[in-house]
Amino acid sequence: QPPENSIKLVMPSPTQIAAGRIRRATAAGRALALTGGIQGGGPCAWALEDHLRAGLPAYATPAAAKTFNDEIELVEATGVRIVSEDEAAPISGADVVELRDLDLDAIRAALAAFDVPGDFDGIAVGCLDHGEAPPGYSDRLFRFDHLRRVVERRNDLCAFAFLPDELPDYLTRARAAMTCVEGEAPAVFMDTGPAAGLGALQDPKVGASSRNVVLNLGNMHTLAFHLEGTRILSLYEHHTGEITAEQVVRFTERMVSGELAHEEIFGSKGHGAFHASGDGRRSLPLVAVTGPQRSKVRGTALDPYFAAPHGDMMISGCFGLVVAFAEKHPESREPIERALAAG
């Protein structure tokens, strides 16, 4: 059937869910016990900071503590007590919050409420992983080192797709997410930024253009690609909350012209910039924008085109994940491509 008829769930992220549960413990004046594994930080990290500021006790298993910092001793320094899994569950009066990026039981329960079977032919998972940086090494730089290495190894958006056993050891958040799907179905992982870029190319206007800028304005990160098909000419990554609309315009124009320096991005609290190859043209091509913060560049000199692959702006990354699944599982390519073509 056409993708437009597919079942879709656009739900709160796991870090927002965990943050809400932490804040409920704080409001009730109860201790907090964090279990599970590495998941996305941000909101749940800020909620934990508020909990500790309120003078309330917090405990975390070593795996859960790495959600907040890869160096567990730095988590302890904030006031969190590190305990084993066996110790965490029975802590008297504590609210137990399990941290994980993927909850298949919750997804199955949601589907079951609408009489949709919870049997999966395949599972494609996306998240943004900074990677476990060595002690004292910038996690912003370590993340960008990973992006650059992938492009240098194989210059294609699809190169960011990994089978579970292909994931580098340092992508600890991605590896934790993929443990949630072990034994369920064939799986693939892809970073959310490249997935959004690959999905945006499913928009007919974007896909018909030989050269594009795809700008993914996520809630936390902004990742821009200058593309020729799926080949990456240049890219930069920043934090959405740290840049103004004017900076997005300037950085994007300079990325296309080849003038954007890595230090310009890193020095303004971003991750970095990388030029893989030039195309000899300095003019701005079609700028396709996706992501929940896309309105940030509305009305700017970029003259943005809001990509709507298969009629849906909200799940560009999901379509990119489906394309990535077909790339890594050739036996599924034909039915996937047929379904996408139907859209």
N, C-alpha and C positions, 0 to 999 in steps of 0.2 A: 504494500500500500504506500501511497505517497507519505513522505515524512510529516507533512501537515496533519495527517490523521494519527500520528504516533502519540502515545501517552507521554506526558511531560510533567515533571515535578520541579518547581523552582522553590526551594526551601531554604530556611536559615542554615548558615554554615555551621559545622561542628564546633568551631571556636566560639561562635555566638551562643550556641546552645549551652556549652560548658560555662561560658561567662554568666549566663542567666542563672544556672544552678549554683555557681559560686556566690553570686550576689544574694541569692535566697538564703544561703547559709550565713552570710554576713549579716543580713537584716534580722535573722533569727538569733544571732549571737552564738551560733554553734561552731564547733571546730570543723575543720575541713580535711578530708583524706582524699588525695588524688591518686588514682590508680590507672592502669591501662598502659598506654605507650605514647610515643611522640605524635603530636598532632600540630595543626596550625596554631600559632600564638596570637599576638595582637590582643583582641578583646578579652580572651581568657587570662592573659598575662596581666592586663590592666585591672581586671577584676580581682586577681590574686593580690596585687599590690594594695588595692583598697582594703581587702580583707586583713592583711597584715598591719596596715596603718590603723585599722580599728582595734588593734591589740588582740586579735583572735588567733588561736593556734592553727597552723596548717602543716599537714604531713604529706609526703609524696614518695612514691616508689622511685627507684633510680630511673626507670624507663620513662615514667610520667614527668619527672623533674626535667628531663632533656627537652621537653616542650618549651621550657622557659629559658634554658641556656644549656649548651652542650657541655659546659664545664660545671659539673654538679656542685663543686665547692662554692661557686658563685651563687647558685640557688640557695645553698645552705646559709650563705652570708646574708641573704635577705630576711632570714628568720624561719625558713621552711625546714622542718625536720625530715631527714631522709629515713625511710623505714622500708622493710621488706614487704612483699605482697601479703605474706601471712600476717604481718603485724598491722597492715593498713585496715583490713576489713573490720576487725573487732574493736577498733578504737572507740571507747565509750562516748556516746553523744555526738559523734562526728558524722557529718554528711559526706557520703562517699560519692565522688564524681569520677566516672571513668572517662579517660581521654582517648579518643580515636577518631580518625578522619573519615572512616567508612563504617557504617552500621547497616549491614545487609538485613538484619532482623527488622529494623525500623522501616527500611524500604519495603520489605515484603509485607509488613503489617499495613503500610499505607496502600499498597497495591491490592491486598486482600480485601480491604474495605470497599473496593470497587470491582470485586470479582475478577481481578486480573491475576493470573498465575505468577508465582514468584520463581519460576524456573528460568535460568539465564543460559542463552546460547554462547554468550561471551560477556566479558566485563572490561570496560575501558575506564581507567581511573586517571584523574588529573589533579595535581596540586603544585604549588610553588614551593620548592625546596631550596633553602639557602645552602644546604650541605653542612656537614660537620667540619668546620674549619679547625686547623691546628691551633693550640693555645696561643693567644696573642696575635693571631692573624685575623684581619678584618673579615667578618662574615659577608659584608657587602662585596668585597673584592673576591672572596672565595666563590661566591655565587656567580660572579661575572666570569671568573676563570673557567668555570664549568661551561657556561654558554659559549665562550670563545673556543674551548677545546672541542665541543661538539661540532661547531661550524667548520673548524679547521680539519677535522677528521672526515667529514662529509658535508658539503655545503648544500643542504636541503632542509626545509622545515620538518620533513618526515624523519630526519636523523635524530630528532628529539624524542622519538617513540622507542620504547624499550620493552622487550619481554621481561618477565620477572627475574629470570636468571642473568639478564644482561645489565641490570642496574648496578652502577658503581657503588662500592661499599659506603662511600661518603654521603650518598643521598639517603640519609637515615629516615627522613620523614616519608619519602616515597616507598622505601622498603617496608616501613611499618604499615603503610596503607595497603601495600600489596599482600601482607600477611593475612589481611582480613578476607582475601578472596581465594586463599589456597584451597585447592580441591574443588572449588565451586564450578569453574568453567575456564576455557581459554581466556587469557587476560593480556592486557597491554597497559603500560603507563606512559603518560606524556605530560610534560610541563604545561601549565595552564596558558602561559603567554604564547608559545608556539602553537598550541592547540587552537587558541582563539584566532591566530593568524591563518592557520590552515582552514579553519571553519569559515572565516570571512571570505575566502576564495570561492566558497560554494555560492555566494551571492552572484547572480548572473552578470551584473555590471562589473563587479570586481574581477570575476573569473575571465571576463572577455578582454580585460586590459592586460597588455603584455608586461607592463611595469606599474607597480603600486607601492604606496606606503600603507601598511596596515598598522594602525595605532590601537592598542588594547589598553583602555583606561580602566583598570580594576579598582576595587575599593582600597587596596593597599599599594599595589605596584602598577606602574605604567611601563609597557614594553612596546617599542616601535621597531618595525622592520621595513627596510627599503628592499623590495623584492622584484625579481625578474622571474615570473612564474613562481615556483617554490624555491628558487635559488636566492640566497641572502646576499645582497650587495653590502648592506651595513645595518647596524642596529644600535639601540641604546636602551638602557633600563634605569628607571628612577622610581621614587616613591610618590604616589599620587598626591598625598597630603603635603608634600614638601615643595611642589612646583606650582607656579601660577599658569594661567592660560597663555600668557605672553611667553613664558619660558618654554612651554610645550611647542609653540609656534617656532620660536627661535631654534630650539634644539632640533626640531624636525627638519626645518629648512637647511640647517648646517649639516645634518646627517646626510641629506640628499646631495648637497654640493661637495661633500667630502671634507668639510672644514671642521666638523665637530670633533673635539679632542676628548679623549678618555678623561683627562684631568678636569675638564669643564663639568662633566657629569659627576664624577666622584667627589670633586671639591664642593659641590652644592648638595651633598648628602644623598646622591644617587649611587647606582652600582657602577656604571661605566658605559663607554661607547667603543664600538669596534667596526672597522671598515674591512670587509673581506675582499671586495674587488670593486672597481669603478665601472661605470657604463659609458663614460665620456659625456654624459648629459648632466647639466646642473639644474634644469627646470624641474619644478615640483610636479610629480605625476598625480594621478587620482589618489586622494587620501581617504582610505576607508577606515572608519572608526567603529570600534565595538567596545563592549564593557559597560558596567553599571554606572561609571562616572563619565560617560561620553559627552554629557551636556557641558562639560567643562570647556570644550573647544567649539561649542556651537557659536556661529556668527564670527568666528575668527578668520584671519587671512588664509588659513589652511583650506577654507571652503570645503569642510568635511562632508563626506558621503557616509551616512549611517548604514552600515552593511546589515542586511536582513536575510541571511541565508535561509532558504526554504520558508521565508516569511516570518522569521523569528529572530529578533535582535538579542533576546535574552540568553540564547543557548548556542552562540557561535562556537564556543569552546567544545561543546558536546558534539557538534557536527565534525569538528576537527578530530576529536577522539575516535569517532566512528571511522573516519578516513584513515587514521593511524592504525586502527585495528585491522583494517583491510590490508594495509601495508605490511604488517607483521604477521598476519595470518592469511596467506594467499588462498587457502582453501575457502575462505569466506569472501574473497574480493568480488567475485562475480555477482552474488546476490546483493551485496552492499552497494556496489556501483549501480546495479539495476534499480534498486530502491531509491537511491539518491537522484538518479536520472529521471525517475518518475515525478520527482518534485520540481 
